[in-house]
Amino acid sequence: MLRISDISYSIAGRPLFEGASAVIPEGHKVGLIGANGTGKTTLFKLIRRELVLEGGSISLPTKARIGGVAQEVPASSTSLLDTVLAADTERAELMADDSTDPSRIAEIQTRLADIDAWSAEARAATILKGLGFDDAEQLKPCSDFSGGWRMRVALAAVLFSQPDLLLLDEPTNYLDLEGALWLEAYLAKYPHTVIIISHDRGLLNRAVGAILHLEERQLTYYSGPYDQFARQRAERRAVQAAMAKKQQARREHMQSFVDRFKAKASKAKQAQSRLKMIEKMDMIAAPEEAAKRVFTFPEPEELSPPIINIEGGTTGYGDTVILSKLNLRIDQDDRIALLGKNGQGKSTLSKLLSDRLPLMSGKATRSTKLRIGYFAQHQVDELHIDETPLQHLQSLRPGVMQSKLRATLAGFGLGPDQADTAVGRLSGGQKARLSLLLATIDAPHLLILDEPTNHLDIESREALVEALTAYTGAVILVSHDMHLLGLVADRLWLVSNGTVQPYDEDLEAYRKMLLSVDKPAKPAKAEAPKAKRPSREKVLELRAEARKSEARVDKLNEMRDKLAKKLADPALYDDSKKGEAEVWQKKYAEVMNALDRAEAMWMAALEKLEGADAV
């Protein structure tokens, strides 16, 4: 259990917590939310004892391990798989122990069996694969990958180590849609306590069972996912507002009496009595409305359709073809989401559409007046950190009056204070707003957005949805935020197998497809006919298969226990039996692999049986 008791903490004289308290039960999955700059990341640092509290206390069970992703893994020559395996320090230390003492060796082997060390490579590989690394990439050195990809490795490492308290700060910011969906499913089944800082509504609805809200320097715990929290908070604020209004009316009534009769001798005592009541009244504060997050995209003039048309197109880099057989049409009123697993060519397609990559063959026609706006996360990192947002605009619009430029910045939620603050001192969300402004300042007819919601809080994401809905140009979206995709996109393109095709199902079907190993890459266009009820003989056959699979699992569990007992025998490690221990260790690993396969077959058999019974 994590207990936060009456904590206080300030940064540069600005209080972030004042008597804040919360209790996180063991094993719960909690989403930590709040506006940007309220102190969510600071709370993580306080929990990890990286910062010292000014008051109060934070307590955890003795010897509880805390894990999180602080920074990317170094660009070393160590492979991704070995980097992740090294995160389990106990296993690494036991494997490196070269003791010759038979008792110590037996102790090591027993402990390795207890922590399931022999399946560690398979578990680590599964996590890496879920985060977007194929089998070949897992064996490559960390130095072969960019910083964003090494952040994924760092995430894989902490997930593999399975700390008792897992602290994740915006983990989906460096994941694509497929990785984000995998993480959702993984965290929902994580065996220990998890606290996630996130503004991703999908993650907060599917991966957590409670919300910890940081607001007005206080922590409030809500049971249930994000949508339930939003309803509960709205109801709570409505009640608070009504009570405050009622109290204010009562105060005004009493004050009116005082003002009318305080000079009258006959009413003086009554006036004084009411005045004392007013002074003693504990006023209920009306809930403050959050500052309106806004985006205001300029409207482009209308162009004749299509604005882009590609026939038989092929593109790639140098002589390497990435995408072929492209037959694509984009009109100005299109809202298109690009789907597809990492490495399939979504970025390549975005570059082609934004005229950053030429066609190798085929025909492409574009409107002669077409203007394209392009936003990608790397552009946020390319802002001039020593310049203010106002200076960025002045460089692009040297002849425009400063008041007009400030109004433009305000249209993207960058007020007077932010306009004159160096970019390096702005929050991640404010930098993203500035980059979006720069991408749309020329009123593009086509806006290509690659992960636009990174670093934006929930209110800002909702504002972005509103702005894109009102925007009169075409939109191409690449995002892990399924809430955004669902509200904005009305067309889905699947980038897969070296080409691009319309995806005729919806996003929920795509999510289910990604999470299911049994479904094909492309869904069937026609609705499958209703399955016939299987015969009695078929049901009996499925039951027999399930019993057989269960028996196989039981037998392998029995073999595993016998081998573990054998490996725990100190006599096995005598010099006279040199090499015999390795043989038994190999047999143990083989049995564990067989057990994994047998359990998978058993679960598959049970699913088939359940499916037959359900028809």
VOSEDREN-793283 format. One record per residue (C-alpha): z, y, x; residue in one letter. Coordinates in steps of 0.5 Angstrom, whole numbers, padded with zeros to 4 digits, always signed. Example, Ala and Ser with C-alpha at 12.3 -4.5 7.8 and 13.67 -1.06 7.14 Angstrom:
# VOSEDREN-793283
+0016-0009+0025A
+0014-0002+0027S
***
This chain:
# VOSEDREN-793283
+0000+0000+0000M
-0002+0007+0002L
+0003+0012+0000R
+0002+0020+0001I
+0008+0023+0000S
+0009+0031-0001D
+0004+0033+0005I
+0003+0040+0007S
-0003+0042+0012Y
-0006+0048+0014S
-0012+0050+0018I
-0013+0057+0021A
-0007+0059+0016G
-0011+0056+0010R
-0007+0051+0006P
-0011+0045+0005L
-0005+0041+0002F
+0001+0043-0001E
+0006+0038-0003G
+0000+0033-0005A
+0002+0026-0007S
-0001+0020-0008A
-0001+0012-0008V
-0006+0007-0007I
-0005+0000-0008P
-0006-0005-0003E
-0013-0008-0004G
-0016-0003-0009H
-0023+0001-0008K
-0022+0008-0008V
-0027+0014-0008G
-0024+0020-0005L
-0028+0026-0008I
-0027+0034-0008G
-0032+0040-0007A
-0034+0041+0000N
-0029+0044+0005G
-0023+0042+0001T
-0020+0037+0006G
-0023+0030+0005K
-0024+0029+0012T
-0018+0032+0014T
-0014+0027+0010L
-0017+0022+0014F
-0015+0024+0020K
-0008+0025+0018L
-0008+0018+0015I
-0011+0016+0022R
-0005+0020+0026R
-0010+0024+0029E
-0007+0030+0026L
+0000+0032+0025V
+0003+0034+0018L
+0007+0040+0017E
+0011+0037+0012G
+0011+0030+0008G
+0009+0023+0010S
+0004+0018+0010I
+0006+0011+0010S
+0003+0004+0011L
+0005-0003+0012P
+0007-0005+0019T
+0002-0007+0023K
-0004-0005+0018A
-0010-0004+0022R
-0014+0002+0020I
-0022+0002+0021G
-0027+0007+0020G
-0034+0010+0023V
-0032+0016+0028A
-0039+0016+0031Q
-0045+0013+0033E
-0044+0007+0038V
-0046+0008+0045P
-0054+0007+0048A
-0052+0002+0052S
-0056-0005+0054S
-0051-0009+0050T
-0055-0012+0044S
-0053-0010+0037L
-0051-0017+0035L
-0046-0017+0041D
-0044-0010+0040T
-0042-0012+0033V
-0038-0018+0035L
-0034-0014+0040A
-0031-0010+0034A
-0027-0017+0033D
-0022-0015+0039T
-0018-0021+0037E
-0024-0026+0037R
-0027-0023+0043A
-0020-0023+0047E
-0019-0031+0045L
-0026-0032+0047M
-0026-0029+0054A
-0019-0033+0056D
-0021-0038+0061D
-0014-0041+0061S
-0013-0048+0064T
-0007-0049+0061D
-0008-0055+0056P
-0002-0052+0051S
-0005-0045+0052R
-0012-0048+0051I
-0010-0052+0044A
-0007-0045+0042E
-0013-0041+0043I
-0017-0046+0039Q
-0013-0047+0033T
-0013-0039+0033R
-0020-0039+0033L
-0021-0044+0028A
-0016-0040+0023D
-0020-0034+0024I
-0027-0037+0023D
-0029-0035+0030A
-0035-0040+0030W
-0038-0037+0024S
-0037-0030+0027A
-0045-0029+0029E
-0047-0031+0022A
-0043-0026+0019R
-0045-0021+0024A
-0052-0022+0023A
-0051-0022+0015T
-0048-0015+0016I
-0053-0012+0020L
-0059-0015+0016K
-0056-0012+0010G
-0056-0005+0014L
-0063-0006+0015G
-0064-0010+0022F
-0068-0016+0022D
-0067-0022+0027D
-0071-0019+0033A
-0068-0012+0032E
-0061-0015+0032Q
-0062-0018+0039L
-0065-0011+0042K
-0060-0007+0046P
-0057-0001+0043C
-0061+0004+0047S
-0067+0002+0044D
-0065+0006+0037F
-0064+0013+0035S
-0057+0016+0034G
-0058+0015+0026G
-0059+0007+0027W
-0053+0007+0032R
-0049+0010+0026M
-0051+0004+0022R
-0049-0001+0028V
-0042+0003+0028A
-0042+0002+0021L
-0043-0006+0021A
-0038-0007+0027A
-0033-0004+0023V
-0035-0008+0017L
-0035-0014+0021F
-0028-0013+0024S
-0025-0012+0017Q
-0019-0007+0018P
-0013-0007+0013D
-0015+0000+0011L
-0022+0002+0011L
-0024+0009+0011L
-0031+0011+0010L
-0034+0018+0010D
-0040+0019+0007E
-0043+0012+0009P
-0050+0013+0005T
-0052+0019+0009N
-0055+0015+0014Y
-0057+0009+0010L
-0064+0008+0006D
-0064+0006-0001L
-0064-0001+0000E
-0058-0001+0005G
-0054+0004+0000A
-0055-0002-0005L
-0053-0007+0000W
-0047-0003+0002L
-0045-0002-0006E
-0045-0010-0007A
-0041-0011+0000Y
-0035-0006-0001L
-0034-0009-0009A
-0032-0015-0006K
-0029-0013+0001Y
-0022-0016+0001P
-0018-0010+0003H
-0016-0003+0001T
-0022+0002+0002V
-0022+0009+0001I
-0029+0012+0001I
-0031+0020+0001I
-0038+0020-0002S
-0042+0024-0007H
-0046+0019-0009D
-0045+0017-0017R
-0048+0010-0016G
-0043+0008-0011L
-0037+0011-0014L
-0039+0008-0021N
-0041+0001-0018R
-0037+0000-0011A
-0030+0003-0013V
-0025+0002-0019G
-0021+0009-0018A
-0022+0016-0016I
-0017+0020-0012L
-0019+0028-0013H
-0017+0033-0008L
-0017+0040-0012E
-0013+0046-0011E
-0009+0043-0005R
-0007+0037-0010Q
-0009+0030-0010L
-0010+0026-0017T
-0011+0019-0018Y
-0015+0017-0024Y
-0016+0009-0025S
-0024+0007-0027G
-0030+0009-0024P
-0033+0016-0023Y
-0036+0017-0030D
-0029+0015-0033Q
-0026+0020-0028F
-0031+0026-0031A
-0029+0024-0038R
-0022+0024-0037Q
-0022+0030-0033R
-0026+0034-0038A
-0021+0032-0043E
-0015+0034-0039R
-0018+0041-0037R
-0020+0042-0045A
-0012+0041-0046V
-0010+0045-0041Q
-0015+0051-0043A
-0012+0050-0050A
-0005+0051-0048M
-0006+0057-0044A
-0010+0060-0049K
-0004+0059-0054K
+0001+0061-0049Q
-0003+0068-0047Q
-0003+0069-0055A
+0004+0068-0056R
+0005+0073-0050R
+0001+0078-0052E
+0004+0078-0059H
+0011+0079-0056M
+0009+0084-0051Q
+0006+0088-0057S
+0012+0088-0061F
+0016+0091-0054V
+0011+0096-0054D
+0011+0098-0061R
+0019+0098-0062F
+0022+0099-0055K
+0023+0107-0056A
+0027+0105-0063K
+0034+0105-0063A
+0034+0100-0069S
+0029+0095-0065K
+0031+0096-0058A
+0036+0090-0058K
+0030+0085-0061Q
+0025+0089-0056A
+0029+0087-0050Q
+0030+0080-0052S
+0023+0079-0053R
+0022+0082-0046L
+0027+0078-0043K
+0023+0072-0046M
+0016+0074-0043I
+0019+0075-0036E
+0022+0068-0036K
+0016+0065-0039M
+0013+0059-0035D
+0005+0061-0035M
+0000+0055-0036I
-0006+0057-0031A
-0012+0056-0035A
-0017+0051-0031P
-0021+0055-0026E
-0029+0054-0027E
-0032+0051-0021A
-0037+0056-0017A
-0044+0055-0020K
-0048+0051-0015R
-0055+0053-0016V
-0062+0052-0013F
-0068+0057-0015T
-0075+0054-0013F
-0081+0059-0014P
-0086+0057-0018E
-0093+0056-0016P
-0099+0058-0019E
-0103+0052-0023E
-0108+0048-0019L
-0114+0044-0022S
-0112+0037-0022P
-0112+0033-0018P
-0108+0036-0012I
-0109+0030-0008I
-0114+0024-0009N
-0114+0018-0004I
-0120+0013-0004E
-0120+0007+0000G
-0115+0010+0005G
-0112+0007+0012T
-0107+0011+0016T
-0103+0009+0022G
-0101+0011+0029Y
-0106+0011+0034G
-0110+0004+0033D
-0104+0001+0029T
-0106+0001+0022V
-0099+0002+0018I
-0102+0003+0011L
-0109+0001+0008S
-0112+0000+0001K
-0109+0007-0001L
-0112+0009-0008N
-0107+0015-0010L
-0108+0021-0014R
-0103+0026-0015I
-0103+0032-0020D
-0098+0038-0020Q
-0094+0035-0026D
-0092+0029-0022D
-0085+0027-0020R
-0086+0021-0016I
-0080+0016-0012A
-0082+0012-0006L
-0079+0005-0006L
-0079+0000-0001G
-0075-0003+0005K
-0074+0000+0011N
-0080+0000+0016G
-0085-0001+0010Q
-0088+0006+0011G
-0085+0011+0007K
-0084+0016+0012S
-0092+0014+0014T
-0094+0016+0007L
-0090+0022+0007S
-0093+0025+0013K
-0100+0023+0011L
-0099+0027+0004L
-0096+0033+0008S
-0102+0033+0012D
-0098+0031+0018R
-0102+0025+0019L
-0110+0024+0018P
-0113+0018+0015L
-0116+0013+0020M
-0121+0011+0014S
-0123+0012+0007G
-0124+0019+0003K
-0118+0024+0002A
-0119+0030-0003T
-0114+0036-0003R
-0114+0043-0007S
-0117+0048-0003T
-0111+0052-0004K
-0106+0047-0004L
-0099+0049-0001R
-0094+0043+0001I
-0087+0044+0002G
-0083+0038+0007Y
-0076+0037+0007F
-0073+0032+0012A
-0066+0031+0015Q
-0068+0032+0022H
-0070+0039+0020Q
-0063+0041+0018V
-0061+0039+0025D
-0067+0044+0028E
-0064+0050+0025L
-0062+0055+0030H
-0055+0055+0030I
-0054+0062+0033D
-0058+0065+0028E
-0055+0067+0021T
-0059+0065+0014P
-0061+0072+0014L
-0064+0072+0021Q
-0068+0066+0019H
-0071+0069+0013L
-0072+0075+0017Q
-0076+0071+0022S
-0081+0069+0016L
-0081+0075+0012R
-0081+0081+0017P
-0083+0086+0012G
-0079+0084+0006V
-0073+0089+0005M
-0066+0086+0006Q
-0063+0086-0001S
-0069+0082-0003K
-0068+0077+0002L
-0060+0076+0000R
-0062+0075-0007A
-0067+0070-0005T
-0061+0067-0001L
-0056+0067-0007A
-0061+0064-0011G
-0060+0058-0007F
-0052+0058-0007G
-0051+0062+0000L
-0047+0068-0002G
-0046+0075+0002P
-0041+0071+0007D
-0046+0065+0008Q
-0052+0070+0009A
-0048+0073+0015D
-0045+0067+0018T
-0048+0063+0024A
-0051+0057+0022V
-0047+0053+0027G
-0041+0055+0023R
-0044+0053+0016L
-0042+0046+0012S
-0047+0041+0012G
-0048+0042+0005G
-0050+0050+0006Q
-0055+0048+0012K
-0058+0043+0007A
-0059+0049+0002R
-0062+0053+0008L
-0067+0048+0010S
-0069+0047+0002L
-0070+0054+0002L
-0074+0055+0008L
-0078+0049+0005A
-0080+0052-0001T
-0080+0059+0000I
-0088+0059+0000D
-0088+0056-0007A
-0091+0050-0005P
-0095+0046-0010H
-0093+0039-0008L
-0085+0039-0005L
-0084+0032-0001I
-0076+0031+0000L
-0074+0026+0004D
-0066+0025+0003E
-0065+0032+0000P
-0058+0030-0003T
-0055+0028+0004N
-0048+0033+0005H
-0049+0036-0002L
-0043+0035-0007D
-0044+0032-0014I
-0044+0039-0017E
-0050+0041-0012S
-0053+0035-0013R
-0053+0036-0021E
-0056+0043-0019A
-0062+0040-0015L
-0063+0036-0021V
-0064+0042-0026E
-0068+0046-0021A
-0073+0040-0020L
-0073+0039-0027T
-0075+0046-0028A
-0080+0046-0022Y
-0087+0047-0024T
-0090+0043-0018G
-0091+0036-0016A
-0085+0032-0013V
-0085+0026-0008I
-0078+0024-0007L
-0075+0019-0002V
-0067+0018-0003S
-0062+0013-0003H
-0059+0017-0009D
-0061+0013-0015M
-0058+0018-0020H
-0062+0023-0017L
-0068+0019-0018L
-0067+0016-0025G
-0066+0023-0027L
-0072+0027-0024V
-0078+0021-0022A
-0082+0019-0028D
-0087+0015-0023R
-0085+0010-0018L
-0089+0008-0012W
-0087+0001-0008L
-0089+0002-0001V
-0090-0006+0001S
-0094-0011+0005N
-0098-0005+0008G
-0100-0001+0002T
-0098+0003-0004V
-0098+0000-0011Q
-0095+0003-0018P
-0088+0000-0019Y
-0088-0002-0027D
-0081-0003-0028E
-0075+0001-0028D
-0070+0003-0022L
-0065-0002-0025E
-0070-0007-0025A
-0071-0005-0017Y
-0064-0005-0016R
-0063-0012-0019K
-0069-0015-0015M
-0066-0012-0008L
-0060-0015-0009L
-0062-0022-0011S
-0065-0027-0006V
-0069-0031-0011D
-0073-0026-0014K
-0080-0024-0012P
-0082-0018-0008A
-0086-0016-0014K
-0084-0016-0021P
-0088-0020-0027A
-0092-0015-0031K
-0092-0019-0037A
-0085-0021-0040E
-0084-0028-0039A
-0084-0033-0045P
-0077-0035-0047K
-0075-0041-0044A
-0074-0047-0048K
-0068-0051-0048R
-0068-0057-0043P
-0067-0064-0045S
-0061-0068-0045R
-0063-0072-0039E
-0065-0065-0035K
-0058-0063-0037V
-0055-0069-0034L
-0059-0069-0028E
-0056-0062-0027L
-0049-0064-0028R
-0050-0070-0023A
-0053-0065-0018E
-0047-0060-0018A
-0042-0066-0018R
-0046-0069-0012K
-0046-0062-0008S
-0039-0061-0010E
-0037-0068-0006A
-0041-0066+0000R
-0037-0060+0000V
-0031-0063+0000D
-0033-0068+0005K
-0035-0063+0010L
-0028-0059+0009N
-0025-0066+0011E
-0029-0066+0017M
-0028-0059+0019R
-0020-0060+0018D
-0021-0067+0023K
-0025-0063+0028L
-0020-0057+0028A
-0014-0062+0029K
-0018-0065+0035K
-0019-0058+0038L
-0012-0057+0037A
-0010-0063+0042D
-0008-0060+0049P
-0010-0067+0052A
-0017-0065+0050L
-0017-0060+0056Y
-0014-0065+0061D
-0019-0065+0068D
-0020-0072+0066S
-0024-0070+0060K
-0028-0064+0063K
-0034-0063+0058G
-0031-0066+0052E
-0028-0060+0049A
-0035-0057+0049E
-0038-0063+0045V
-0032-0062+0040W
-0033-0055+0039Q
-0041-0056+0038K
-0039-0061+0033K
-0035-0056+0030Y
-0040-0051+0030A
-0045-0055+0027E
-0040-0057+0021V
-0039-0050+0020M
-0046-0049+0019N
-0047-0055+0015A
-0041-0053+0010L
-0044-0046+0009D
-0051-0049+0007R
-0047-0054+0003A
-0043-0049-0001E
-0050-0045-0002A
-0053-0051-0005M
-0047-0052-0009W
-0047-0045-0012M
-0054-0046-0014A
-0053-0052-0017A
-0048-0049-0021L
-0052-0043-0023E
-0058-0048-0025K
-0053-0052-0030L
-0050-0045-0033E
-0057-0043-0034G
-0059-0049-0038A
-0052-0049-0042D
-0054-0042-0044A
-0061-0043-0047V
***
